[in-house]
C-alpha cells in the first residue's frame, strides 16, 4: 500500500523520492503536505480518508 501511496503522491507532485514502500520521514512529510492541501486531518499517516482522496480504494 505504501508504494501505491508514494506513486500517487509522486503523480500529484508531493513526493520526489523513490518508490520504496517505506513510511519514512520524506513519505510522511509528503502525506502531511497532501493532507493539508486536500483539507484532510494532517497526521502524516496512511489513513482511510487519505487513501480515498488519492483514489486508491
mmCIF file as Biopython writes it, N, C-alpha, C and O atoms, coordinates in Angstrom:
data_model
#
loop_
_atom_site.group_PDB
_atom_site.id
_atom_site.type_symbol
_atom_site.label_atom_id
_atom_site.label_alt_id
_atom_site.label_comp_id
_atom_site.label_asym_id
_atom_site.label_entity_id
_atom_site.label_seq_id
_atom_site.pdbx_PDB_ins_code
_atom_site.Cartn_x
_atom_site.Cartn_y
_atom_site.Cartn_z
_atom_site.occupancy
_atom_site.B_iso_or_equiv
_atom_site.auth_seq_id
_atom_site.auth_asym_id
_atom_site.pdbx_PDB_model_num
ATOM 1   N N  . UNK A ? 1  ? 0.821   -1.194 0.000   1.0 0.0 1  A 1 
ATOM 2   C CA . UNK A ? 1  ? 0.000   0.000  0.000   1.0 0.0 1  A 1 
ATOM 3   C C  . UNK A ? 1  ? 0.865   1.258  0.000   1.0 0.0 1  A 1 
ATOM 4   O O  . UNK A ? 1  ? 0.530   2.227  -0.682  1.0 0.0 1  A 1 
ATOM 5   N N  . UNK A ? 2  ? 1.963   1.266  0.745   1.0 0.0 2  A 1 
ATOM 6   C CA . UNK A ? 2  ? 2.801   2.465  0.821   1.0 0.0 2  A 1 
ATOM 7   C C  . UNK A ? 2  ? 3.370   2.816  -0.554  1.0 0.0 2  A 1 
ATOM 8   O O  . UNK A ? 2  ? 3.455   3.993  -0.907  1.0 0.0 2  A 1 
ATOM 9   N N  . UNK A ? 3  ? 3.753   1.819  -1.320  1.0 0.0 3  A 1 
ATOM 10  C CA . UNK A ? 3  ? 4.270   2.084  -2.672  1.0 0.0 3  A 1 
ATOM 11  C C  . UNK A ? 3  ? 3.196   2.762  -3.511  1.0 0.0 3  A 1 
ATOM 12  O O  . UNK A ? 3  ? 3.491   3.695  -4.257  1.0 0.0 3  A 1 
ATOM 13  N N  . UNK A ? 4  ? 1.960   2.306  -3.399  1.0 0.0 4  A 1 
ATOM 14  C CA . UNK A ? 4  ? 0.870   2.917  -4.160  1.0 0.0 4  A 1 
ATOM 15  C C  . UNK A ? 4  ? 0.640   4.359  -3.723  1.0 0.0 4  A 1 
ATOM 16  O O  . UNK A ? 4  ? 0.390   5.229  -4.558  1.0 0.0 4  A 1 
ATOM 17  N N  . UNK A ? 5  ? 0.724   4.617  -2.428  1.0 0.0 5  A 1 
ATOM 18  C CA . UNK A ? 5  ? 0.582   5.983  -1.917  1.0 0.0 5  A 1 
ATOM 19  C C  . UNK A ? 5  ? 1.729   6.848  -2.428  1.0 0.0 5  A 1 
ATOM 20  O O  . UNK A ? 5  ? 1.508   7.971  -2.880  1.0 0.0 5  A 1 
ATOM 21  N N  . UNK A ? 6  ? 2.948   6.331  -2.357  1.0 0.0 6  A 1 
ATOM 22  C CA . UNK A ? 6  ? 4.101   7.086  -2.857  1.0 0.0 6  A 1 
ATOM 23  C C  . UNK A ? 6  ? 3.927   7.403  -4.344  1.0 0.0 6  A 1 
ATOM 24  O O  . UNK A ? 6  ? 4.209   8.519  -4.780  1.0 0.0 6  A 1 
ATOM 25  N N  . UNK A ? 7  ? 3.467   6.435  -5.109  1.0 0.0 7  A 1 
ATOM 26  C CA . UNK A ? 7  ? 3.274   6.634  -6.548  1.0 0.0 7  A 1 
ATOM 27  C C  . UNK A ? 7  ? 2.229   7.727  -6.795  1.0 0.0 7  A 1 
ATOM 28  O O  . UNK A ? 7  ? 2.437   8.614  -7.623  1.0 0.0 7  A 1 
ATOM 29  N N  . UNK A ? 8  ? 1.101   7.657  -6.071  1.0 0.0 8  A 1 
ATOM 30  C CA . UNK A ? 8  ? 0.041   8.649  -6.247  1.0 0.0 8  A 1 
ATOM 31  C C  . UNK A ? 8  ? 0.535   10.041 -5.837  1.0 0.0 8  A 1 
ATOM 32  O O  . UNK A ? 8  ? 0.253   11.027 -6.518  1.0 0.0 8  A 1 
ATOM 33  N N  . UNK A ? 9  ? 1.266   10.117 -4.730  1.0 0.0 9  A 1 
ATOM 34  C CA . UNK A ? 9  ? 1.795   11.409 -4.294  1.0 0.0 9  A 1 
ATOM 35  C C  . UNK A ? 9  ? 2.815   11.955 -5.283  1.0 0.0 9  A 1 
ATOM 36  O O  . UNK A ? 9  ? 2.890   13.165 -5.499  1.0 0.0 9  A 1 
ATOM 37  N N  . UNK A ? 10 ? 3.591   11.075 -5.876  1.0 0.0 10 A 1 
ATOM 38  C CA . UNK A ? 10 ? 4.570   11.486 -6.892  1.0 0.0 10 A 1 
ATOM 39  C C  . UNK A ? 10 ? 3.843   12.058 -8.106  1.0 0.0 10 A 1 
ATOM 40  O O  . UNK A ? 10 ? 4.246   13.087 -8.647  1.0 0.0 10 A 1 
ATOM 41  N N  . UNK A ? 11 ? 2.773   11.391 -8.531  1.0 0.0 11 A 1 
ATOM 42  C CA . UNK A ? 11 ? 1.995   11.868 -9.676  1.0 0.0 11 A 1 
ATOM 43  C C  . UNK A ? 11 ? 1.366   13.230 -9.396  1.0 0.0 11 A 1 
ATOM 44  O O  . UNK A ? 11 ? 1.185   14.035 -10.309 1.0 0.0 11 A 1 
ATOM 45  N N  . UNK A ? 12 ? 1.034   13.485 -8.132  1.0 0.0 12 A 1 
ATOM 46  C CA . UNK A ? 12 ? 0.421   14.756 -7.735  1.0 0.0 12 A 1 
ATOM 47  C C  . UNK A ? 12 ? 1.478   15.832 -7.435  1.0 0.0 12 A 1 
ATOM 48  O O  . UNK A ? 12 ? 1.133   16.987 -7.186  1.0 0.0 12 A 1 
ATOM 49  N N  . UNK A ? 13 ? 2.761   15.451 -7.460  1.0 0.0 13 A 1 
ATOM 50  C CA . UNK A ? 13 ? 3.830   16.407 -7.237  1.0 0.0 13 A 1 
ATOM 51  C C  . UNK A ? 13 ? 4.208   16.626 -5.783  1.0 0.0 13 A 1 
ATOM 52  O O  . UNK A ? 13 ? 4.884   17.603 -5.462  1.0 0.0 13 A 1 
ATOM 53  N N  . UNK A ? 14 ? 3.783   15.735 -4.902  1.0 0.0 14 A 1 
ATOM 54  C CA . UNK A ? 14 ? 4.082   15.878 -3.475  1.0 0.0 14 A 1 
ATOM 55  C C  . UNK A ? 14 ? 5.290   15.069 -3.025  1.0 0.0 14 A 1 
ATOM 56  O O  . UNK A ? 14 ? 5.894   15.377 -1.998  1.0 0.0 14 A 1 
ATOM 57  N N  . UNK A ? 15 ? 5.641   14.053 -3.773  1.0 0.0 15 A 1 
ATOM 58  C CA . UNK A ? 15 ? 6.704   13.136 -3.352  1.0 0.0 15 A 1 
ATOM 59  C C  . UNK A ? 15 ? 7.743   13.029 -4.445  1.0 0.0 15 A 1 
ATOM 60  O O  . UNK A ? 15 ? 7.416   12.770 -5.603  1.0 0.0 15 A 1 
ATOM 61  N N  . UNK A ? 16 ? 9.007   13.230 -4.073  1.0 0.0 16 A 1 
ATOM 62  C CA . UNK A ? 16 ? 10.075  13.174 -5.064  1.0 0.0 16 A 1 
ATOM 63  C C  . UNK A ? 16 ? 11.046  12.037 -4.852  1.0 0.0 16 A 1 
ATOM 64  O O  . UNK A ? 16 ? 12.016  11.903 -5.598  1.0 0.0 16 A 1 
ATOM 65  N N  . UNK A ? 17 ? 10.800  11.211 -3.841  1.0 0.0 17 A 1 
ATOM 66  C CA . UNK A ? 17 ? 11.712  10.114 -3.545  1.0 0.0 17 A 1 
ATOM 67  C C  . UNK A ? 17 ? 11.425  8.888  -4.399  1.0 0.0 17 A 1 
ATOM 68  O O  . UNK A ? 17 ? 10.581  8.904  -5.295  1.0 0.0 17 A 1 
ATOM 69  N N  . UNK A ? 18 ? 12.155  7.833  -4.089  1.0 0.0 18 A 1 
ATOM 70  C CA . UNK A ? 18 ? 11.957  6.565  -4.781  1.0 0.0 18 A 1 
ATOM 71  C C  . UNK A ? 18 ? 10.757  5.821  -4.226  1.0 0.0 18 A 1 
ATOM 72  O O  . UNK A ? 18 ? 10.302  6.089  -3.114  1.0 0.0 18 A 1 
ATOM 73  N N  . UNK A ? 19 ? 10.252  4.886  -5.011  1.0 0.0 19 A 1 
ATOM 74  C CA . UNK A ? 19 ? 9.111   4.075  -4.582  1.0 0.0 19 A 1 
ATOM 75  C C  . UNK A ? 19 ? 9.641   2.911  -3.747  1.0 0.0 19 A 1 
ATOM 76  O O  . UNK A ? 19 ? 9.874   1.816  -4.258  1.0 0.0 19 A 1 
ATOM 77  N N  . UNK A ? 20 ? 9.824   3.168  -2.467  1.0 0.0 20 A 1 
ATOM 78  C CA . UNK A ? 20 ? 10.497  2.226  -1.576  1.0 0.0 20 A 1 
ATOM 79  C C  . UNK A ? 20 ? 9.543   1.358  -0.764  1.0 0.0 20 A 1 
ATOM 80  O O  . UNK A ? 20 ? 9.913   0.273  -0.317  1.0 0.0 20 A 1 
ATOM 81  N N  . UNK A ? 21 ? 8.315   1.836  -0.575  1.0 0.0 21 A 1 
ATOM 82  C CA . UNK A ? 21 ? 7.385   1.121  0.288   1.0 0.0 21 A 1 
ATOM 83  C C  . UNK A ? 21 ? 7.634   1.385  1.761   1.0 0.0 21 A 1 
ATOM 84  O O  . UNK A ? 21 ? 7.011   0.765  2.623   1.0 0.0 21 A 1 
ATOM 85  N N  . UNK A ? 22 ? 8.543   2.304  2.050   1.0 0.0 22 A 1 
ATOM 86  C CA . UNK A ? 22 ? 8.891   2.637  3.427   1.0 0.0 22 A 1 
ATOM 87  C C  . UNK A ? 22 ? 8.180   3.920  3.852   1.0 0.0 22 A 1 
ATOM 88  O O  . UNK A ? 22 ? 8.176   4.911  3.122   1.0 0.0 22 A 1 
ATOM 89  N N  . UNK A ? 23 ? 7.586   3.887  5.030   1.0 0.0 23 A 1 
ATOM 90  C CA . UNK A ? 23 ? 6.914   5.069  5.566   1.0 0.0 23 A 1 
ATOM 91  C C  . UNK A ? 23 ? 7.948   5.894  6.342   1.0 0.0 23 A 1 
ATOM 92  O O  . UNK A ? 23 ? 7.873   6.026  7.564   1.0 0.0 23 A 1 
ATOM 93  N N  . UNK A ? 24 ? 8.914   6.445  5.594   1.0 0.0 24 A 1 
ATOM 94  C CA . UNK A ? 24 ? 9.990   7.213  6.197   1.0 0.0 24 A 1 
ATOM 95  C C  . UNK A ? 24 ? 9.589   8.681  6.335   1.0 0.0 24 A 1 
ATOM 96  O O  . UNK A ? 24 ? 8.461   9.051  6.012   1.0 0.0 24 A 1 
ATOM 97  N N  . UNK A ? 25 ? 10.510  9.513  6.813   1.0 0.0 25 A 1 
ATOM 98  C CA . UNK A ? 25 ? 10.187  10.920 7.064   1.0 0.0 25 A 1 
ATOM 99  C C  . UNK A ? 25 ? 9.817   11.676 5.791   1.0 0.0 25 A 1 
ATOM 100 O O  . UNK A ? 25 ? 8.964   12.562 5.828   1.0 0.0 25 A 1 
ATOM 101 N N  . UNK A ? 26 ? 10.440  11.342 4.676   1.0 0.0 26 A 1 
ATOM 102 C CA . UNK A ? 26 ? 10.121  12.013 3.407   1.0 0.0 26 A 1 
ATOM 103 C C  . UNK A ? 26 ? 8.695   11.669 2.979   1.0 0.0 26 A 1 
ATOM 104 O O  . UNK A ? 26 ? 7.945   12.537 2.532   1.0 0.0 26 A 1 
ATOM 105 N N  . UNK A ? 27 ? 8.332   10.403 3.119   1.0 0.0 27 A 1 
ATOM 106 C CA . UNK A ? 27 ? 6.979   9.977  2.764   1.0 0.0 27 A 1 
ATOM 107 C C  . UNK A ? 27 ? 5.962   10.607 3.696   1.0 0.0 27 A 1 
ATOM 108 O O  . UNK A ? 27 ? 4.918   11.077 3.243   1.0 0.0 27 A 1 
ATOM 109 N N  . UNK A ? 28 ? 6.245   10.625 4.985   1.0 0.0 28 A 1 
ATOM 110 C CA . UNK A ? 28 ? 5.318   11.235 5.956   1.0 0.0 28 A 1 
ATOM 111 C C  . UNK A ? 28 ? 5.114   12.721 5.680   1.0 0.0 28 A 1 
ATOM 112 O O  . UNK A ? 28 ? 3.996   13.223 5.787   1.0 0.0 28 A 1 
ATOM 113 N N  . UNK A ? 29 ? 6.179   13.421 5.330   1.0 0.0 29 A 1 
ATOM 114 C CA . UNK A ? 29 ? 6.080   14.842 5.017   1.0 0.0 29 A 1 
ATOM 115 C C  . UNK A ? 29 ? 5.221   15.051 3.774   1.0 0.0 29 A 1 
ATOM 116 O O  . UNK A ? 29 ? 4.393   15.962 3.739   1.0 0.0 29 A 1 
ATOM 117 N N  . UNK A ? 30 ? 5.412   14.213 2.754   1.0 0.0 30 A 1 
ATOM 118 C CA . UNK A ? 30 ? 4.614   14.316 1.535   1.0 0.0 30 A 1 
ATOM 119 C C  . UNK A ? 30 ? 3.138   14.052 1.829   1.0 0.0 30 A 1 
ATOM 120 O O  . UNK A ? 30 ? 2.262   14.748 1.316   1.0 0.0 30 A 1 
ATOM 121 N N  . UNK A ? 31 ? 2.871   13.046 2.655   1.0 0.0 31 A 1 
ATOM 122 C CA . UNK A ? 31 ? 1.490   12.732 3.040   1.0 0.0 31 A 1 
ATOM 123 C C  . UNK A ? 31 ? 0.882   13.922 3.778   1.0 0.0 31 A 1 
ATOM 124 O O  . UNK A ? 31 ? -0.242  14.325 3.481   1.0 0.0 31 A 1 
ATOM 125 N N  . UNK A ? 32 ? 1.612   14.484 4.732   1.0 0.0 32 A 1 
ATOM 126 C CA . UNK A ? 32 ? 1.099   15.619 5.508   1.0 0.0 32 A 1 
ATOM 127 C C  . UNK A ? 32 ? 0.827   16.824 4.618   1.0 0.0 32 A 1 
ATOM 128 O O  . UNK A ? 32 ? -0.194  17.493 4.780   1.0 0.0 32 A 1 
ATOM 129 N N  . UNK A ? 33 ? 1.723   17.108 3.683   1.0 0.0 33 A 1 
ATOM 130 C CA . UNK A ? 33 ? 1.500   18.232 2.763   1.0 0.0 33 A 1 
ATOM 131 C C  . UNK A ? 33 ? 0.272   18.001 1.901   1.0 0.0 33 A 1 
ATOM 132 O O  . UNK A ? 33 ? -0.528  18.912 1.688   1.0 0.0 33 A 1 
ATOM 133 N N  . UNK A ? 34 ? 0.127   16.775 1.405   1.0 0.0 34 A 1 
ATOM 134 C CA . UNK A ? 34 ? -1.056  16.445 0.609   1.0 0.0 34 A 1 
ATOM 135 C C  . UNK A ? 34 ? -2.323  16.589 1.449   1.0 0.0 34 A 1 
ATOM 136 O O  . UNK A ? 34 ? -3.303  17.191 1.010   1.0 0.0 34 A 1 
ATOM 137 N N  . UNK A ? 35 ? -2.295  16.036 2.650   1.0 0.0 35 A 1 
ATOM 138 C CA . UNK A ? 35 ? -3.462  16.110 3.535   1.0 0.0 35 A 1 
ATOM 139 C C  . UNK A ? 35 ? -3.863  17.565 3.791   1.0 0.0 35 A 1 
ATOM 140 O O  . UNK A ? 35 ? -5.048  17.897 3.757   1.0 0.0 35 A 1 
ATOM 141 N N  . UNK A ? 36 ? -2.900  18.413 4.043   1.0 0.0 36 A 1 
ATOM 142 C CA . UNK A ? 36 ? -3.175  19.825 4.294   1.0 0.0 36 A 1 
ATOM 143 C C  . UNK A ? 36 ? -3.853  20.472 3.090   1.0 0.0 36 A 1 
ATOM 144 O O  . UNK A ? 36 ? -4.868  21.154 3.236   1.0 0.0 36 A 1 
ATOM 145 N N  . UNK A ? 37 ? -3.295  20.259 1.906   1.0 0.0 37 A 1 
ATOM 146 C CA . UNK A ? 37 ? -3.848  20.852 0.690   1.0 0.0 37 A 1 
ATOM 147 C C  . UNK A ? 37 ? -5.216  20.279 0.334   1.0 0.0 37 A 1 
ATOM 148 O O  . UNK A ? 37 ? -6.044  20.963 -0.268  1.0 0.0 37 A 1 
ATOM 149 N N  . UNK A ? 38 ? -5.453  19.004 0.713   1.0 0.0 38 A 1 
ATOM 150 C CA . UNK A ? 38 ? -6.715  18.335 0.382   1.0 0.0 38 A 1 
ATOM 151 C C  . UNK A ? 38 ? -7.798  18.586 1.434   1.0 0.0 38 A 1 
ATOM 152 O O  . UNK A ? 38 ? -8.924  18.111 1.287   1.0 0.0 38 A 1 
ATOM 153 N N  . UNK A ? 39 ? -7.467  19.324 2.487   1.0 0.0 39 A 1 
ATOM 154 C CA . UNK A ? 39 ? -8.453  19.611 3.527   1.0 0.0 39 A 1 
ATOM 155 C C  . UNK A ? 39 ? -8.718  18.439 4.452   1.0 0.0 39 A 1 
ATOM 156 O O  . UNK A ? 39 ? -9.775  18.359 5.077   1.0 0.0 39 A 1 
ATOM 157 N N  . UNK A ? 40 ? -7.765  17.537 4.539   1.0 0.0 40 A 1 
ATOM 158 C CA . UNK A ? 40 ? -7.892  16.368 5.408   1.0 0.0 40 A 1 
ATOM 159 C C  . UNK A ? 40 ? -7.238  16.652 6.757   1.0 0.0 40 A 1 
ATOM 160 O O  . UNK A ? 40 ? -6.521  17.642 6.906   1.0 0.0 40 A 1 
ATOM 161 N N  . UNK A ? 41 ? -7.482  15.794 7.732   1.0 0.0 41 A 1 
ATOM 162 C CA . UNK A ? 41 ? -6.770  15.875 9.003   1.0 0.0 41 A 1 
ATOM 163 C C  . UNK A ? 41 ? -5.301  15.575 8.728   1.0 0.0 41 A 1 
ATOM 164 O O  . UNK A ? 41 ? -4.973  14.545 8.140   1.0 0.0 41 A 1 
ATOM 165 N N  . UNK A ? 42 ? -4.424  16.470 9.151   1.0 0.0 42 A 1 
ATOM 166 C CA . UNK A ? 42 ? -2.994  16.320 8.884   1.0 0.0 42 A 1 
ATOM 167 C C  . UNK A ? 42 ? -2.369  15.486 10.002  1.0 0.0 42 A 1 
ATOM 168 O O  . UNK A ? 42 ? -2.205  15.945 11.132  1.0 0.0 42 A 1 
ATOM 169 N N  . UNK A ? 43 ? -2.025  14.234 9.646   1.0 0.0 43 A 1 
ATOM 170 C CA . UNK A ? 43 ? -1.402  13.346 10.618  1.0 0.0 43 A 1 
ATOM 171 C C  . UNK A ? 43 ? -0.196  12.603 10.037  1.0 0.0 43 A 1 
ATOM 172 O O  . UNK A ? 43 ? 0.497   11.891 10.764  1.0 0.0 43 A 1 
ATOM 173 N N  . UNK A ? 44 ? 0.059   12.758 8.748   1.0 0.0 44 A 1 
ATOM 174 C CA . UNK A ? 44 ? 1.232   12.140 8.132   1.0 0.0 44 A 1 
ATOM 175 C C  . UNK A ? 44 ? 1.190   10.635 8.043   1.0 0.0 44 A 1 
ATOM 176 O O  . UNK A ? 44 ? 2.216   9.991  7.825   1.0 0.0 44 A 1 
ATOM 177 N N  . UNK A ? 45 ? 0.004   10.066 8.211   1.0 0.0 45 A 1 
ATOM 178 C CA . UNK A ? 45 ? -0.116  8.604  8.100   1.0 0.0 45 A 1 
ATOM 179 C C  . UNK A ? 45 ? -1.069  8.231  6.974   1.0 0.0 45 A 1 
ATOM 180 O O  . UNK A ? 45 ? -1.845  9.059  6.497   1.0 0.0 45 A 1 
ATOM 181 N N  . UNK A ? 46 ? -0.997  6.993  6.564   1.0 0.0 46 A 1 
ATOM 182 C CA . UNK A ? 46 ? -1.856  6.483  5.507   1.0 0.0 46 A 1 
ATOM 183 C C  . UNK A ? 46 ? -3.154  6.013  6.160   1.0 0.0 46 A 1 
ATOM 184 O O  . UNK A ? 46 ? -3.277  4.860  6.573   1.0 0.0 46 A 1 
ATOM 185 N N  . UNK A ? 47 ? -4.117  6.928  6.243   1.0 0.0 47 A 1 
ATOM 186 C CA . UNK A ? 47 ? -5.402  6.573  6.831   1.0 0.0 47 A 1 
ATOM 187 C C  . UNK A ? 47 ? -6.459  6.467  5.722   1.0 0.0 47 A 1 
ATOM 188 O O  . UNK A ? 47 ? -6.198  6.811  4.569   1.0 0.0 47 A 1 
ATOM 189 N N  . UNK A ? 48 ? -7.634  5.994  6.082   1.0 0.0 48 A 1 
ATOM 190 C CA . UNK A ? 48 ? -8.688  5.751  5.089   1.0 0.0 48 A 1 
ATOM 191 C C  . UNK A ? 48 ? -9.072  7.004  4.303   1.0 0.0 48 A 1 
ATOM 192 O O  . UNK A ? 48 ? -9.222  6.914  3.085   1.0 0.0 48 A 1 
ATOM 193 N N  . UNK A ? 49 ? -9.239  8.173  4.938   1.0 0.0 49 A 1 
ATOM 194 C CA . UNK A ? 49 ? -9.596  9.367  4.157   1.0 0.0 49 A 1 
ATOM 195 C C  . UNK A ? 49 ? -8.512  9.754  3.139   1.0 0.0 49 A 1 
ATOM 196 O O  . UNK A ? 49 ? -8.817  10.199 2.033   1.0 0.0 49 A 1 
ATOM 197 N N  . UNK A ? 50 ? -7.260  9.581  3.527   1.0 0.0 50 A 1 
ATOM 198 C CA . UNK A ? 50 ? -6.170  9.908  2.610   1.0 0.0 50 A 1 
ATOM 199 C C  . UNK A ? 50 ? -6.145  8.951  1.429   1.0 0.0 50 A 1 
ATOM 200 O O  . UNK A ? 50 ? -5.993  9.369  0.281   1.0 0.0 50 A 1 
ATOM 201 N N  . UNK A ? 51 ? -6.293  7.680  1.716   1.0 0.0 51 A 1 
ATOM 202 C CA . UNK A ? 51 ? -6.332  6.657  0.656   1.0 0.0 51 A 1 
ATOM 203 C C  . UNK A ? 51 ? -7.484  6.944  -0.303  1.0 0.0 51 A 1 
ATOM 204 O O  . UNK A ? 51 ? -7.312  6.876  -1.520  1.0 0.0 51 A 1 
ATOM 205 N N  . UNK A ? 52 ? -8.648  7.262  0.239   1.0 0.0 52 A 1 
ATOM 206 C CA . UNK A ? 52 ? -9.818  7.560  -0.607  1.0 0.0 52 A 1 
ATOM 207 C C  . UNK A ? 52 ? -9.574  8.809  -1.444  1.0 0.0 52 A 1 
ATOM 208 O O  . UNK A ? 52 ? -9.895  8.834  -2.632  1.0 0.0 52 A 1 
ATOM 209 N N  . UNK A ? 53 ? -9.009  9.843  -0.830  1.0 0.0 53 A 1 
ATOM 210 C CA . UNK A ? 53 ? -8.751  11.083 -1.536  1.0 0.0 53 A 1 
ATOM 211 C C  . UNK A ? 53 ? -7.773  10.887 -2.683  1.0 0.0 53 A 1 
ATOM 212 O O  . UNK A ? 53 ? -7.884  11.541 -3.719  1.0 0.0 53 A 1 
ATOM 213 N N  . UNK A ? 54 ? -6.825  9.995  -2.499  1.0 0.0 54 A 1 
ATOM 214 C CA . UNK A ? 54 ? -5.857  9.691  -3.556  1.0 0.0 54 A 1 
ATOM 215 C C  . UNK A ? 54 ? -6.439  8.758  -4.615  1.0 0.0 54 A 1 
ATOM 216 O O  . UNK A ? 54 ? -5.784  8.472  -5.617  1.0 0.0 54 A 1 
ATOM 217 N N  . UNK A ? 55 ? -7.652  8.288  -4.398  1.0 0.0 55 A 1 
ATOM 218 C CA . UNK A ? 55 ? -8.299  7.393  -5.365  1.0 0.0 55 A 1 
ATOM 219 C C  . UNK A ? 55 ? -7.747  5.985  -5.347  1.0 0.0 55 A 1 
ATOM 220 O O  . UNK A ? 55 ? -7.751  5.306  -6.374  1.0 0.0 55 A 1 
ATOM 221 N N  . UNK A ? 56 ? -7.273  5.532  -4.198  1.0 0.0 56 A 1 
ATOM 222 C CA . UNK A ? 56 ? -6.635  4.215  -4.113  1.0 0.0 56 A 1 
ATOM 223 C C  . UNK A ? 56 ? -7.525  3.150  -3.501  1.0 0.0 56 A 1 
ATOM 224 O O  . UNK A ? 56 ? -7.049  2.046  -3.235  1.0 0.0 56 A 1 
ATOM 225 N N  . UNK A ? 57 ? -8.773  3.429  -3.272  1.0 0.0 57 A 1 
ATOM 226 C CA . UNK A ? 57 ? -9.669  2.416  -2.672  1.0 0.0 57 A 1 
ATOM 227 C C  . UNK A ? 57 ? -10.091 1.410  -3.706  1.0 0.0 57 A 1 
ATOM 228 O O  . UNK A ? 57 ? -10.841 0.484  -3.396  1.0 0.0 57 A 1 
#
